[in-house]
Amino acid sequence: MKKKERRYFPMVISAPSGGGKTAVRAKLLECDKRFRFSVTCTTRPMRPGEADGRDYYFVTHGQFRRLRKSGRLLEWARVHGNLYGTPIASVARLLRKGFIPVMTIDVKGARSVKRIFPETVTVFLLPPDLATLTARLKKRRESPENIRIRLRTAKKEIKEAGFFEYLVMNDRLEGAVSDIRKIADMECMRVSRRRTEIKRFGRQLLRLKL
Ligand code: 5GP
């Protein structure tokens, strides 16, 4: 079967914990209807204000194991002692419907998604400085031990920033969102995503009696 050209692509946004990906994602989805959040699964307990199916699919360890064993996860990782995984179906469904599935997952996950969907656009979101990152973690009422764990992970993740295609500074929410929308605009103009239009024009030219 001929592969149908897709104008859109999955987008992965990674950032150190506290880097602001949740806020950026919420604003992005609110103001640009091309994007849809691709909900992932986790075994971690729900935080106040979170909802099942909106922020995550909150699953038990047993359910997670079954999803993983039946090959329904695009990738999975243990982050800060909890299991997280991206259901293939969520990404594929959104692509089929013509949206840009947005995943806010860790750096290792970003690599796995890119391996399976090479057309994925990868964005690393960077907080302006360490003080801002620490302040955000404290505001989230993370315990001092959790803050230490997350900063240790951030130390490892920052070394992986070179894997990503785009860097977005998250000093102002609106600025970060606008940068991500610009990235999507540019990516949509890639020749590799517009071959159908080129071919259509080529066919019209061929019909010309010159
Ligand atoms: P949190 O518990 O703070 O919501 O997320 C912890 C980390 O797990 C964050 O870096 C988040 O982006 C990442 N994460 C969330 N879902 C997934 C997933 O499905 N796969 C991977 N690899 N990481 C995820």
Residues whose N, C-alpha, C, O or C-beta is under 5 A from the ligand:
A	BS01	5GP	A15 T40 C41 W76 A77 V79 Y84 G85 T86 T104 I105 D106 G109
